[in-house]
Amino acid sequence: MGATNSGPKVVDLDPKTARAIAPLLGRVLILDSSPSSARMLADLLQNFGVGQVWTAATTRQGLTLADEGNPHLIFTEFACEGVDGIEFTQRIRRSGLPCRRAPVIMVTAQATPASIIAARDAGVHEFLRKPFTIKDLMRRLEAVTLRRRDWIEGINYIGPDRRRFNSGDYTGPLKRRVDHAETPDDARLVQALRILKAALAAVERDPRQALRAMLAQVNELGRVAKSKSDAKLRTATSALAAYLAGKDPPRLRAAELEPLMAELLTYLPPEEAAARFAAA
């Protein structure tokens, strides 16, 4: 594994795109067991004014560099000798590293529907098929900067909103019925409550992520309550926030959380509210 420095910038970017991409290119990590493939990508990145590029040949080395270097942007192969891009991404997302939310672009020559879905569900931001051109790379960089997606801090999923996956290519209609049937506030409310329900079910088996997920949803619910001017939602959210404040994960108790969440989970659709404490 090693690092390279940037060469001269030769890509002519419009000022808005250049300003958006620049913060991502200070520190870049490339996880690829093929030195020539990693070098080719590093050379292409030099065209965008990249600062420093680290390369790692194994998942283990990649995790070490992610810890030591705190990259702004990560590229990983889907699967090659010594590299499991799915495992790597999942471990980054579930870690306590500062780079756990860094954009991850997965690269592979084997772009099957199964691999694309696996990458999406691991928390990858974008999917880049080999062979690719500098324009393909630029589209992915634009996608993770100019079309940023909401961050989902859940239990079974941690990463960018999957409804806009691979937005560097996507130009079709919205993908879910709720994109049309619900207002943005309603959609955010239901999603946050579903994650809360799943977090409650995970308190015993994964307390650290359960707490992290609940804290994120409390923030989201607070924003929705303010937007909707819903005093009842705001009061119930504040009560849960007060309980969670300063709480250590091992001290979370489902029996204490259930009554605090009861009022909140009445905002779920009726069929879900009826079984509101089931695992999601």
VENZI-V445563 format. One record per backbone hydrogen bond with DSSP energy under -0.5 kcal/mol. NH is the residue of the N-H (numbers start at 1). CO is the residue of the C=O. Records with the same first field share a line. If there is no record, write none. Layout:
NH=CO + CO
This chain:
2=55
4=53
6=51
10=8
11=47
13=11
18=14
19=15
20=16
21=17
22=18
23=19
24=21
25=21 + 22
26=23
28=52
29=73
30=54
31=75
32=30 + 56
35=33
38=34
39=35
40=36
41=37
42=38
43=39
44=40
45=41
46=42
47=43 + 44
48=45
49=46
50=45
51=25
52=26
53=4
54=28
55=2
56=30
59=82
62=58
63=59
64=60
65=61
66=62
67=63
68=64
69=65
70=66
72=27
73=27
74=103
75=29
76=105
77=31
78=107
80=83
83=80
85=78
86=78
88=84
89=85
90=86
91=87
92=88
93=89
94=90
95=92
100=97
102=99
103=72
105=74
106=104 + 126
107=76
108=128
111=109
112=110
116=112
117=113
118=114
119=115
120=116
121=117
122=118 + 119
123=119 + 120
124=119
125=104
126=104
128=106
129=127
130=108
137=133
138=134
139=135
140=136
141=137
142=138
143=139
144=140
145=141 + 142
146=142
147=142 + 143
148=145
152=159
153=151
154=152 + 157
159=152
161=150
164=161
165=162
166=125
167=164
169=166
170=166
179=176
180=177
181=177
182=178
187=183
188=184
189=185
190=186
191=187
192=188
193=189
194=190
195=191
196=192
197=193
198=194
199=195
200=196
201=197
202=198
203=200
206=202
210=206
211=207
212=208
213=209
214=210
215=211
216=212
217=213
218=214
219=215
220=216
221=217
222=218
223=219
224=220
225=221
226=222
227=223
228=224
229=225 + 226
230=225
231=229
234=230
235=231
236=232
237=233
238=234
239=235
240=236
241=237
242=238
243=239
244=240
245=241
247=244
251=248
252=249
256=253
257=253
258=254
259=255
260=256
261=257
262=258
263=259
265=261
266=262 + 263
267=264
268=265
272=269
273=269
274=270
275=272
276=273
278=275
